[in-house]
């Protein structure tokens, strides 16, 4: 199983979209500052997640959510 997720910084206006096979571990890594690209924006809350059978399907959704239309969709969830 693969997860596409979006997390939002609780202190700054920043949304990160990612793909993982272990969502609990991955969000913990973000909140512990283990990811260089998100370290300055911690802590985070999960605002979106979706499960996929294959990495290919998950990657397609991740690419969509990183697009302009996808980012607007994520902003509308807040």
N, CA, C and O atoms as a GROMACS GRO file, in nm:
protein
  312
    1UNK      N    1   0.083  -0.118   0.000
    1UNK     CA    2   0.000   0.000   0.000
    1UNK      C    3   0.088   0.125   0.000
    1UNK      O    4   0.194   0.129   0.064
    2UNK      N    5   0.043   0.225  -0.072
    2UNK     CA    6   0.114   0.352  -0.079
    2UNK      C    7   0.018   0.464  -0.043
    2UNK      O    8  -0.099   0.461  -0.078
    3UNK      N    9   0.070   0.562   0.027
    3UNK     CA   10  -0.010   0.675   0.072
    3UNK      C   11   0.040   0.803   0.007
    3UNK      O   12   0.160   0.828   0.000
    4UNK      N   13  -0.054   0.883  -0.040
    4UNK     CA   14  -0.024   1.020  -0.081
    4UNK      C   15  -0.082   1.105   0.030
    4UNK      O   16  -0.197   1.084   0.072
    5UNK      N   17  -0.004   1.200   0.078
    5UNK     CA   18  -0.049   1.279   0.191
    5UNK      C   19  -0.013   1.426   0.173
    5UNK      O   20   0.076   1.460   0.095
    6UNK      N   21  -0.084   1.510   0.245
    6UNK     CA   22  -0.053   1.652   0.249
    6UNK      C   23  -0.053   1.693   0.395
    6UNK      O   24  -0.145   1.661   0.471
    7UNK      N   25   0.052   1.764   0.433
    7UNK     CA   26   0.062   1.815   0.569
    7UNK      C   27   0.073   1.966   0.563
    7UNK      O   28   0.129   2.023   0.469
    8UNK      N   29   0.018   2.031   0.664
    8UNK     CA   30   0.019   2.176   0.670
    8UNK      C   31   0.094   2.220   0.795
    8UNK      O   32   0.072   2.166   0.904
    9UNK      N   33   0.181   2.317   0.779
    9UNK     CA   34   0.252   2.375   0.892
    9UNK      C   35   0.154   2.447   0.981
    9UNK      O   36   0.064   2.516   0.933
   10UNK      N   37   0.169   2.432   1.111
   10UNK     CA   38   0.080   2.500   1.206
   10UNK      C   39   0.131   2.640   1.238
   10UNK      O   40   0.060   2.718   1.301
   11UNK      N   41   0.253   2.672   1.197
   11UNK     CA   42   0.310   2.803   1.230
   11UNK      C   43   0.333   2.892   1.108
   11UNK      O   44   0.347   3.014   1.123
   12UNK      N   45   0.336   2.836   0.990
   12UNK     CA   46   0.359   2.914   0.868
   12UNK      C   47   0.264   2.866   0.758
   12UNK      O   48   0.205   2.759   0.768
   13UNK      N   49   0.251   2.947   0.656
   13UNK     CA   50   0.162   2.915   0.544
   13UNK      C   51   0.237   2.824   0.446
   13UNK      O   52   0.293   2.871   0.347
   14UNK      N   53   0.236   2.695   0.474
   14UNK     CA   54   0.313   2.600   0.394
   14UNK      C   55   0.242   2.465   0.392
   14UNK      O   56   0.203   2.414   0.497
   15UNK      N   57   0.226   2.409   0.274
   15UNK     CA   58   0.168   2.275   0.258
   15UNK      C   59   0.270   2.189   0.183
   15UNK      O   60   0.326   2.231   0.081
   16UNK      N   61   0.293   2.070   0.235
   16UNK     CA   62   0.385   1.975   0.173
   16UNK      C   63   0.307   1.852   0.128
   16UNK      O   64   0.224   1.800   0.202
   17UNK      N   65   0.334   1.807   0.007
   17UNK     CA   66   0.270   1.687  -0.048
   17UNK      C   67   0.377   1.580  -0.066
   17UNK      O   68   0.484   1.607  -0.119
   18UNK      N   69   0.346   1.459  -0.022
   18UNK     CA   70   0.443   1.352  -0.034
   18UNK      C   71   0.379   1.216  -0.058
   18UNK      O   72   0.256   1.202  -0.062
   19UNK      N   73   0.465   1.116  -0.075
   19UNK     CA   74   0.424   0.979  -0.102
   19UNK      C   75   0.508   0.888  -0.013
   19UNK      O   76   0.629   0.908  -0.001
   20UNK      N   77   0.444   0.789   0.048
   20UNK     CA   78   0.517   0.698   0.137
   20UNK      C   79   0.445   0.564   0.147
   20UNK      O   80   0.330   0.549   0.106
   21UNK      N   81   0.516   0.466   0.203
   21UNK     CA   82   0.451   0.338   0.231
   21UNK      C   83   0.425   0.322   0.381
   21UNK      O   84   0.368   0.221   0.423
   22UNK      N   85   0.466   0.421   0.461
   22UNK     CA   86   0.442   0.420   0.606
   22UNK      C   87   0.412   0.562   0.652
   22UNK      O   88   0.503   0.638   0.685
   23UNK      N   89   0.285   0.598   0.652
   23UNK     CA   90   0.246   0.737   0.676
   23UNK      C   91   0.275   0.783   0.819
   23UNK      O   92   0.312   0.899   0.840
   24UNK      N   93   0.260   0.695   0.916
   24UNK     CA   94   0.287   0.734   1.056
   24UNK      C   95   0.434   0.770   1.074
   24UNK      O   96   0.467   0.873   1.133
   25UNK      N   97   0.522   0.685   1.022
   25UNK     CA   98   0.666   0.711   1.031
   25UNK      C   99   0.703   0.840   0.959
   25UNK      O  100   0.781   0.920   1.010
   26UNK      N  101   0.646   0.859   0.842
   26UNK     CA  102   0.682   0.974   0.759
   26UNK      C  103   0.641   1.106   0.823
   26UNK      O  104   0.718   1.202   0.822
   27UNK      N  105   0.522   1.112   0.879
   27UNK     CA  106   0.478   1.236   0.944
   27UNK      C  107   0.562   1.262   1.069
   27UNK      O  108   0.593   1.377   1.100
   28UNK      N  109   0.597   1.157   1.140
   28UNK     CA  110   0.686   1.172   1.256
   28UNK      C  111   0.820   1.229   1.213
   28UNK      O  112   0.877   1.314   1.282
   29UNK      N  113   0.872   1.183   1.100
   29UNK     CA  114   0.999   1.237   1.048
   29UNK      C  115   0.987   1.386   1.019
   29UNK      O  116   1.077   1.463   1.051
   30UNK      N  117   0.877   1.426   0.958
   30UNK     CA  118   0.857   1.569   0.931
   30UNK      C  119   0.852   1.649   1.061
   30UNK      O  120   0.917   1.753   1.072
   31UNK      N  121   0.776   1.600   1.158
   31UNK     CA  122   0.760   1.673   1.283
   31UNK      C  123   0.885   1.671   1.371
   31UNK      O  124   0.901   1.758   1.457
   32UNK      N  125   0.972   1.574   1.350
   32UNK     CA  126   1.099   1.568   1.424
   32UNK      C  127   1.211   1.644   1.356
   32UNK      O  128   1.323   1.649   1.406
   33UNK      N  129   1.182   1.704   1.241
   33UNK     CA  130   1.283   1.782   1.170
   33UNK      C  131   1.383   1.699   1.094
   33UNK      O  132   1.493   1.746   1.066
   34UNK      N  133   1.348   1.576   1.059
   34UNK     CA  134   1.440   1.487   0.989
   34UNK      C  135   1.440   1.507   0.838
   34UNK      O  136   1.523   1.448   0.768
   35UNK      N  137   1.350   1.588   0.787
   35UNK     CA  138   1.342   1.616   0.645
   35UNK      C  139   1.390   1.758   0.621
   35UNK      O  140   1.332   1.853   0.673
   36UNK      N  141   1.495   1.774   0.544
   36UNK     CA  142   1.557   1.905   0.526
   36UNK      C  143   1.463   2.007   0.463
   36UNK      O  144   1.467   2.125   0.498
   37UNK      N  145   1.378   1.964   0.370
   37UNK     CA  146   1.291   2.060   0.301
   37UNK      C  147   1.175   2.108   0.386
   37UNK      O  148   1.115   2.211   0.355
   38UNK      N  149   1.142   2.035   0.493
   38UNK     CA  150   1.029   2.077   0.577
   38UNK      C  151   1.070   2.118   0.718
   38UNK      O  152   0.986   2.163   0.795
   39UNK      N  153   1.195   2.103   0.752
   39UNK     CA  154   1.242   2.128   0.888
   39UNK      C  155   1.204   2.266   0.941
   39UNK      O  156   1.164   2.278   1.057
   40UNK      N  157   1.216   2.368   0.859
   40UNK     CA  158   1.189   2.506   0.903
   40UNK      C  159   1.041   2.534   0.925
   40UNK      O  160   1.006   2.638   0.981
   41UNK      N  161   0.954   2.444   0.880
   41UNK     CA  162   0.810   2.469   0.887
   41UNK      C  163   0.738   2.387   0.994
   41UNK      O  164   0.617   2.400   1.010
   42UNK      N  165   0.809   2.303   1.068
   42UNK     CA  166   0.745   2.217   1.166
   42UNK      C  167   0.686   2.298   1.280
   42UNK      O  168   0.733   2.409   1.304
   43UNK      N  169   0.586   2.250   1.349
   43UNK     CA  170   0.518   2.121   1.339
   43UNK      C  171   0.409   2.119   1.232
   43UNK      O  172   0.369   2.224   1.180
   44UNK      N  173   0.362   1.999   1.199
   44UNK     CA  174   0.265   1.980   1.093
   44UNK      C  175   0.141   1.907   1.142
   44UNK      O  176   0.143   1.835   1.242
   45UNK      N  177   0.032   1.929   1.069
   45UNK     CA  178  -0.089   1.849   1.088
   45UNK      C  179  -0.124   1.787   0.953
   45UNK      O  180  -0.100   1.847   0.848
   46UNK      N  181  -0.180   1.668   0.956
   46UNK     CA  182  -0.221   1.598   0.835
   46UNK      C  183  -0.353   1.658   0.787
   46UNK      O  184  -0.450   1.663   0.862
   47UNK      N  185  -0.358   1.703   0.662
   47UNK     CA  186  -0.482   1.759   0.609
   47UNK      C  187  -0.543   1.673   0.499
   47UNK      O  188  -0.659   1.692   0.462
   48UNK      N  189  -0.465   1.576   0.445
   48UNK     CA  190  -0.516   1.493   0.336
   48UNK      C  191  -0.434   1.364   0.331
   48UNK      O  192  -0.312   1.366   0.347
   49UNK      N  193  -0.504   1.252   0.307
   49UNK     CA  194  -0.433   1.126   0.277
   49UNK      C  195  -0.523   1.040   0.192
   49UNK      O  196  -0.646   1.043   0.203
   50UNK      N  197  -0.460   0.962   0.106
   50UNK     CA  198  -0.532   0.869   0.019
   50UNK      C  199  -0.444   0.746   0.001
   50UNK      O  200  -0.322   0.757  -0.010
   51UNK      N  201  -0.506   0.629  -0.003
   51UNK     CA  202  -0.434   0.502  -0.013
   51UNK      C  203  -0.446   0.448  -0.156
   51UNK      O  204  -0.551   0.457  -0.218
   52UNK      N  205  -0.335   0.392  -0.206
   52UNK     CA  206  -0.331   0.334  -0.340
   52UNK      C  207  -0.265   0.197  -0.335
   52UNK      O  208  -0.181   0.170  -0.250
   53UNK      N  209  -0.306   0.112  -0.427
   53UNK     CA  210  -0.250  -0.023  -0.438
   53UNK      C  211  -0.108  -0.021  -0.493
   53UNK      O  212  -0.023  -0.097  -0.448
   54UNK      N  213  -0.083   0.066  -0.591
   54UNK     CA  214   0.048   0.067  -0.656
   54UNK      C  215   0.115   0.203  -0.643
   54UNK      O  216   0.050   0.306  -0.625
   55UNK      N  217   0.246   0.200  -0.651
   55UNK     CA  218   0.324   0.324  -0.645
   55UNK      C  219   0.294   0.412  -0.766
   55UNK      O  220   0.296   0.535  -0.754
   56UNK      N  221   0.267   0.353  -0.879
   56UNK     CA  222   0.239   0.429  -1.001
   56UNK      C  223   0.113   0.513  -0.984
   56UNK      O  224   0.111   0.631  -1.018
   57UNK      N  225   0.007   0.452  -0.929
   57UNK     CA  226  -0.118   0.526  -0.904
   57UNK      C  227  -0.094   0.638  -0.803
   57UNK      O  228  -0.143   0.750  -0.821
   58UNK      N  229  -0.019   0.608  -0.698
   58UNK     CA  230   0.008   0.707  -0.595
   58UNK      C  231   0.089   0.823  -0.652
   58UNK      O  232   0.065   0.939  -0.618
   59UNK      N  233   0.184   0.793  -0.738
   59UNK     CA  234   0.269   0.898  -0.798
   59UNK      C  235   0.186   0.991  -0.885
   59UNK      O  236   0.210   1.112  -0.887
   60UNK      N  237   0.089   0.936  -0.957
   60UNK     CA  238   0.001   1.020  -1.040
   60UNK      C  239  -0.077   1.119  -0.954
   60UNK      O  240  -0.087   1.237  -0.988
   61UNK      N  241  -0.131   1.071  -0.844
   61UNK     CA  242  -0.207   1.157  -0.753
   61UNK      C  243  -0.116   1.261  -0.689
   61UNK      O  244  -0.154   1.377  -0.675
   62UNK      N  245   0.004   1.221  -0.651
   62UNK     CA  246   0.101   1.314  -0.592
   62UNK      C  247   0.133   1.426  -0.692
   62UNK      O  248   0.138   1.544  -0.654
   63UNK      N  249   0.155   1.390  -0.817
   63UNK     CA  250   0.185   1.491  -0.919
   63UNK      C  251   0.068   1.587  -0.935
   63UNK      O  252   0.089   1.708  -0.952
   64UNK      N  253  -0.055   1.535  -0.931
   64UNK     CA  254  -0.172   1.622  -0.942
   64UNK      C  255  -0.179   1.720  -0.824
   64UNK      O  256  -0.201   1.839  -0.844
   65UNK      N  257  -0.159   1.668  -0.703
   65UNK     CA  258  -0.169   1.755  -0.585
   65UNK      C  259  -0.057   1.859  -0.579
   65UNK      O  260  -0.073   1.963  -0.515
   66UNK      N  261   0.054   1.833  -0.646
   66UNK     CA  262   0.163   1.931  -0.651
   66UNK      C  263   0.142   2.034  -0.762
   66UNK      O  264   0.215   2.133  -0.769
   67UNK      N  265   0.044   2.012  -0.848
   67UNK     CA  266   0.015   2.106  -0.956
   67UNK      C  267  -0.061   2.226  -0.900
   67UNK      O  268  -0.102   2.224  -0.784
   68UNK      N  269  -0.079   2.328  -0.979
   68UNK     CA  270  -0.153   2.447  -0.936
   68UNK      C  271  -0.295   2.415  -0.895
   68UNK      O  272  -0.342   2.463  -0.792
   69UNK      N  273  -0.364   2.335  -0.975
   69UNK     CA  274  -0.502   2.297  -0.944
   69UNK      C  275  -0.506   2.213  -0.816
   69UNK      O  276  -0.594   2.233  -0.732
   70UNK      N  277  -0.413   2.122  -0.802
   70UNK     CA  278  -0.408   2.038  -0.684
   70UNK      C  279  -0.381   2.118  -0.557
   70UNK      O  280  -0.442   2.092  -0.453
   71UNK      N  281  -0.289   2.215  -0.565
   71UNK     CA  282  -0.260   2.301  -0.450
   71UNK      C  283  -0.383   2.382  -0.411
   71UNK      O  284  -0.410   2.399  -0.292
   72UNK      N  285  -0.457   2.430  -0.508
   72UNK     CA  286  -0.580   2.504  -0.478
   72UNK      C  287  -0.681   2.414  -0.408
   72UNK      O  288  -0.749   2.458  -0.315
   73UNK      N  289  -0.691   2.290  -0.453
   73UNK     CA  290  -0.780   2.194  -0.388
   73UNK      C  291  -0.742   2.175  -0.241
   73UNK      O  292  -0.828   2.177  -0.153
   74UNK      N  293  -0.612   2.157  -0.215
   74UNK     CA  294  -0.566   2.138  -0.078
   74UNK      C  295  -0.593   2.261   0.008
   74UNK      O  296  -0.629   2.248   0.125
   75UNK      N  297  -0.576   2.378  -0.049
   75UNK     CA  298  -0.604   2.501   0.026
   75UNK      C  299  -0.752   2.512   0.060
   75UNK      O  300  -0.789   2.568   0.163
   76UNK      N  301  -0.838   2.458  -0.026
   76UNK     CA  302  -0.982   2.465   0.000
   76UNK      C  303  -1.024   2.371   0.115
   76UNK      O  304  -1.133   2.387   0.170
   77UNK      N  305  -0.940   2.276   0.150
   77UNK     CA  306  -0.971   2.183   0.258
   77UNK      C  307  -0.953   2.245   0.397
   77UNK      O  308  -1.003   2.192   0.497
   78UNK      N  309  -0.882   2.354   0.403
   78UNK     CA  310  -0.850   2.417   0.534
   78UNK      C  311  -0.966   2.492   0.591
   78UNK      O  312  -0.955   2.549   0.699
   0.00000   0.00000   0.00000
